[in-house]
Amino acid sequence: MMFRTRFAPSPTGYLHLGHAYSACLAHDMAKAQGGEMLLRIEDTDAGRCRPEYETAILEDLRWLGLDWPEPVRRQSEHLASYASALDKLSALGLTYPCRCTRGDIRAALSAPQEGAGTPDIGPDGPVYPGTCRGRSMAEAQPGNAIRLDMGRALALVAGRAPGFTENGPLHAGRHALDPQALLTGTGDVVLARRDIGTAAYHLAVVVDDVDQGITEVVRGVDLFAATPLHVLLQTLLELPTPSYWHHDLIRDENGKRLAKRDDARAIRRYRAEGVSPAELREMVGLPPP
């Protein structure tokens, strides 16, 4: 089987040094294995995605000397695939509509009856307290989020979730799924937004990876905690599980991870200042191509 990985940016800002590291690492790994790195544009956030950012992504990656097979996959062109996956989960009785606002969730988590102490923080922030759990999909209205009923999902896959292999040096080894950690540390995550008809990240990425034939997911270690959820979704949807390589993050001088709003470290700024691709690779700790 050919080694195949991907780089999957969102066109919501300019790529920075952290993106350069991740893209170059994935590309280097694919070339060393005689495989390929695919490019995916995660553009389902219509309110924040901009054509000029996508253009800049392509320009920056080509400037770095990277290549990829065409056509580029754009999530906005595959909404039917995500809807089909969501329908399958709903048919299994694993989804419910949620009408809670962020304010409602904060209020519920701070209420005494929800328990003392700081709420657990999952891949999407504070773990949802389950306020709408038990509502049927027949009650779904525009504006509702569609959530995964984690308890029911875990019961359905009991004893058959395969776990996953991590090849990156930070968490290398075989990892079994921890049902209790998923229940209390991840919870009932959002899978889709009914009003805009798009999948949330966790569902879309699982569908994308199998559709693109990804054999090893190369991405930042900040997403390592979300991997058990992705493997759970793969099991529920009867999809193959790739292996994973979670790399360390590029941080600023204060140890803070870079974000797209950090324009001072945008690739395009270094380009304008005359930095070469080889020099930029050296800045992020990668050897010349």
N, C-alpha and C positions, 0 to 999 in steps of 0.2 A: 504493500500500500504506500502510495506517495505521501511524504510528509507535507502537510498543508496547514498553514496557520493564517492569521489575519491581523490587520491593523484596522481598528474600527472607531474613528473619531466622529464627534458630532460637530456639525458646522454652526456652532454657536459662539465662536470666537476664533482667534488666531492660535495656531499651534505654538507651544513653547518648548523649552529644553526637555521637559519630561516626555512630551510626545515624540521628540526627536529620538530620545533614548529608546523608547518602547518600539517605535517603528523600525529603527535601524537594527535593534536586537532581533526582532522577529524576522526581518529580512535576512540578516546574517545567518540565523539559525536555519532558515529555509534553504538558503544557498548551500550551506555546509552539508545539508542532508540530501541535496539534489532535488529539493522540492520547490514549493512556491509560497509566497506570501500574497494573500488576497487583500484587496482594499474594500472596506464596507463603510458607507456613509450612513450614520445613524441619525436620520433627519425627521423623526416622527414628531418632534417638538416644534410644531409649526409657528408658535409664538416667538421662538428664539432663534430658529435656524434662518440663515441668510445665504443667498446665492454667492455673494462676494466672499463669504467665509469658506464655502466649498471650493471656489476657484483658488483661494489662497492655500488651502490644504493641498490641492493637487500640485500647485506651483512649488510649495515648500518641499514636498516629498520628492518631486523630480529633481529639484536643486540638490537634495541630499544624495542623489544618485540611485534612488530606489525605483523599482519597476514592479508591475503586477499585471496579471491577466485582465483583459477587458471582456465584457463590460464590468464596470464597478457596480456592486450591489448597493442600491439605495432602499432603505427600509420603507420609505413612502410608497414604493412601487410593489410592496409585498403585504399589504394590509390584509388581503384575503387569507394568506397563510396563517397570520396571527389569529384572525377571527376563527379559522377552522380549529386551531389548537385550543382556543378558549372554549369553543363549543364542545370539544371533546371533554375537557375538564368539567364543564357544566353538566354534561350528560352523565358524568360519574357522580354528580351530587357534591362537587368539591368547591363550588363558588357561591358567592352571595353578594348582593348589591349593598353598598355602604354609602349613606348620605351624610356622614360626619364631615364637618369642616376641620381644618387644622386646629382651630380654636376649640371645637368640641372635643377633639382628642386630647389637647392639653388640659382642658378642664376635667375630663374623665380621669386622666392619669394623676392629677393632683388631688382628686377627691379621696377622703379618708377610706372609703369602702374599697378603693382599688389597691389598698395596701400602702404601708409606709415605705419611705426610702425613695431613692432615685429610680425612675423607670429604666428598664433594660433598653439598651440601644442596639438596634439591629441594622441590617444593611441599608434600610431607608430611614433611619432615625429611631425615635422612641417606638417601642413595640406596641402595635395597636391593641387596645384593651378588649376588643371583641364586642363593642357596643351593639353593632348591627348583626352579629352572628346569629343565625337562625332565620333571618329573612330569606325568602325564596327568590329565585331569579325572576319569577312572575311579577314581583313587586318592583323590579328595576325601573328607574326613571332617568330621563336625561339629566346629566350632572352627577349621577352616581359613579363611584368607583366600584370596580368588580374585584373582590378579594378572594384569595385562596383560603379555604377553611383548613388550616394546618393540621388540626387534630384529626379530621376525617382523612386527609391526605396521608398522614403517617399511618393511620390504621389500615388503609388500603394497601400500602406497600410493605407492611410489617414483614420482616424476614427476607425480603427480596430486593431491597435497594442495594446496589452493588458497591457504593462508595466510589472513590476516585484515586487516581495516581497523580501525585505531584512530583514533577521532575526538577522544579526550581530549587536552588540551594537553601532558600529560606525555610521551607517546610517540606523538604524532600521525603518521599515515602508514600505508603498506601494509607489512605484516610477513610475510615468507616463513617457512616452517617450517625450522628448522635441525636436520636429523636427528642430527648429532653431539651437539648440546646436549640433545635429547630423550633420547638414549641414555645419556649420561653425567651429565646434570644433572637429569633427571627419573626415568628408569629404570622398573623394573617396578612401577608403582603398584598399590595395592589398589583393586579395582573393587567388591567385595562381601564380605560376611561370611557364610559358609555357615550358621553356627549360628543366626543371628538373621534370615536371609532378607532382608536389606536391602542396598541399594546404597550404596556409599561416595559421598562428595560429587561426585567428578569424573564419575562415570557418571550419577548422578541429575540433576545440573544440566544436562547435555547433553540428556537426555530431557525434562526439565521445560521448557527453553527452547523446544524445537520444539513440544511439546504446547500451550504457551501462545501460540504464534505471536509470540515475542519478536523484534523487529527490531533492537533495540540494547540491549546489556547494559550497564547502568550499575552500577559497583561500585568498591570500593577498589583502589588501585594495588598493594596487597599480593597481589592475585590476578592481576596482569598476567603473572607468570611461569608461572601455570598455564594461560594461554590457549592456547599452542601444543598442550598436551595435549588440551584440550577440542576444538580444531579437528581434531586427529588423530582423536579419537573420532567426531566428526561425519562425517568422511570415511569412516571404516571402517563406520559405520552408515548411510551414504548419507543423511545429514541436512543441511539447509541450515545455513550459517554466518551468524549475525547479525554486525552491526558491534559495536564495543565502545567504551566510554567509561570509562576508569579514572581515578578522581579521587584527589586527595591525601587523606591521612588526618588526622583531628583528633588532636592529641597533647597531652599534659600539659605543664606548665611545664619538665619535664626532657627533653622531646622524645620521650617514650615514647608509643607508640600506646595508645589507650584500650581497655580490655577490660571484659567484663560484670561482672567482679568489682570494678570501680572504681565502687562505689555512690555515691561523692561526686559523680560526674558523671552519674548516672542522670536521665533526663528526669523521672521521677516526683518526684524530690527537688526539682528546680527548680520543678515545678508546685506542690508543697506550700509552697515558699518565696514563692509569689506572682509568679514570673516569667511574663510573657505569652509566647504563641507568637511574636509579632513580636520580642520581646527575645531569645528563645532563638535565633531565626534570625540575628539580628545577632551574637550571641556566636560563631556558627560561620562567619560571613562571608558570609551569604546576604542578599539584599535582601528587603524585605517582599513578601508574596505579591501 
